[in-house]
Amino acid sequence: MMTTIDQPLIDFLLNDFISPEIGNFVLAFISLTMATVLSGLIGYEREYHGHSAGLRTHILVALGSALIMFLSIYGFGPVSETRDPARLAAQVITGVGFIGAGTIIQNGFDIKGLTTATTLWLVMAIGLAAGSGQFILATLGTAVALFALIMLRRFEAYVNRKAPKIFILVRGNQPVLNTVHETARRVRVTIKQIESQMTTHQQQKVLRITLTLSKINQSTALLFLQELRQTIDPIDITTSFHVSE
């Protein structure tokens, strides 16, 4: 068993507090409050950026996870070789996977909800940590997650500027790769890498093309997109960078 600086607090509440019953109540209150506050920080970040699962969803997932973990450890008597408190935690992990899958939406090249599904899975883990009394671990996990969600967003924007990508969806029977290369050469755009894959979109076979470009300016990018729309007539075309038209 991993021992942290939280353990003295737990031992005090369960053994040396006013009474074991009150100590257990206080410990439950701290666990559920920690799960609520920490998951609320992550949920607020998702809510602020307009994602489908926001503040309330993240809090409820973490709160439910903490409650189940606390119940598993303290609700059925002392932990022994015949009673594994991790069994209920394993069921929580499976259940949250279904919730996360419901937030993922794919429309052509657009796949939305992957990060939100991941944060739901993360707050589940934070809730389990808080419910098991690992408050420091839960806090550290939340801090690192917020760093990844907030600070690394700027790094992603920087990468997209250095290696911009264009995503194209065309009908499967269209031979467009040569046209794409000719268009790029005409507008003086350098294609560093091109990937293509056959897939299904709205019950028809389509070709998905991903173009990785050298760094280009706004006007050149806009011209290239306009030329592509005219020459290959795509079903959908999106970019990893912002273009003002």
Residue pairs with C-beta under 8 A, 6 or more apart in sequence:
2 134
4 134
4 136
4 137
5 136
6 133
6 134
6 135
6 136
7 133
9 133
9 135
10 27
10 133
12 23
13 23
13 24
13 26
13 27
14 20
14 23
14 24
14 27
15 23
16 23
17 23
17 26
24 74
27 74
27 133
28 70
28 74
30 135
31 66
31 70
31 130
31 131
31 133
31 135
32 63
32 66
32 67
32 70
32 130
32 131
34 66
34 130
34 135
34 138
34 139
35 62
35 63
35 65
35 66
35 126
35 127
35 130
35 131
35 138
36 59
36 62
36 63
38 62
38 123
38 126
38 130
38 138
38 139
38 141
38 142
39 58
39 59
39 61
39 62
39 63
39 123
39 126
39 127
39 142
40 55
40 58
40 59
41 142
41 146
42 58
42 119
42 122
42 123
42 126
42 142
42 145
42 146
42 149
43 53
43 54
43 55
43 56
43 57
43 58
43 59
43 119
43 123
44 54
44 55
45 146
45 149
45 150
46 53
46 54
46 55
46 58
46 116
46 119
47 54
47 55
51 103
51 113
51 115
51 116
52 103
52 113
52 116
53 103
53 113
53 116
53 117
53 119
53 120
57 120
58 119
58 120
58 123
59 123
61 96
61 99
61 120
61 123
61 124
61 127
62 123
62 124
62 126
62 127
62 130
63 127
64 92
64 127
65 89
65 92
65 96
65 123
65 124
65 125
65 126
65 127
65 128
65 131
66 127
66 128
66 130
66 131
67 131
68 88
68 89
68 91
68 92
68 131
69 85
69 88
69 89
69 92
69 127
69 128
69 130
69 131
69 132
70 131
70 132
71 88
72 85
72 86
72 87
72 88
72 89
72 131
73 79
73 85
73 131
73 132
73 133
76 83
77 83
79 85
85 132
89 128
92 124
92 128
93 121
93 124
96 120
96 121
96 124
97 121
99 120
100 116
100 117
100 118
100 120
100 121
101 117
103 113
103 116
103 117
103 120
104 111
104 112
104 113
104 114
104 117
105 111
105 112
105 113
106 112
108 169
108 201
108 235
108 236
108 238
109 167
109 168
109 169
109 208
109 236
109 238
110 238
115 149
119 145
119 149
122 141
122 145
125 141
126 138
126 141
126 142
129 135
129 137
129 138
129 141
130 138
160 240
160 241
161 215
161 241
162 215
163 192
163 212
163 213
163 214
163 215
164 212
164 213
164 215
164 216
164 221
164 239
164 240
164 241
165 210
165 211
165 212
165 213
165 239
165 240
165 241
166 210
166 211
166 213
166 224
166 225
166 228
166 237
166 238
166 239
166 240
167 208
167 209
167 210
167 211
167 236
167 237
167 238
167 239
167 240
168 176
168 180
168 208
168 209
168 210
168 211
168 228
168 232
168 234
168 236
168 237
169 201
169 206
169 207
169 208
169 209
169 234
169 235
169 236
169 237
170 176
170 206
170 207
170 209
170 232
170 233
170 234
170 235
171 204
171 205
171 206
171 207
171 235
172 198
172 204
172 205
172 206
172 207
173 205
174 207
174 232
176 207
176 209
176 232
177 194
177 196
177 209
179 231
179 232
180 191
180 194
180 209
180 211
180 228
180 232
181 191
183 224
183 227
183 228
183 231
183 232
184 190
184 191
184 211
184 224
186 227
187 220
187 223
187 224
187 227
188 220
189 213
189 214
189 216
189 220
189 224
190 213
190 214
191 211
191 212
191 213
192 212
192 213
192 214
193 210
193 211
193 212
194 209
194 210
194 211
194 212
195 209
195 210
195 212
196 207
196 208
196 209
196 210
197 207
197 208
198 205
198 206
198 207
198 208
199 205
199 206
199 207
199 208
200 206
201 235
206 235
216 224
218 243
218 244
221 239
221 241
221 243
222 243
222 244
222 245
225 237
225 239
225 243
225 245
228 234
228 237
229 237
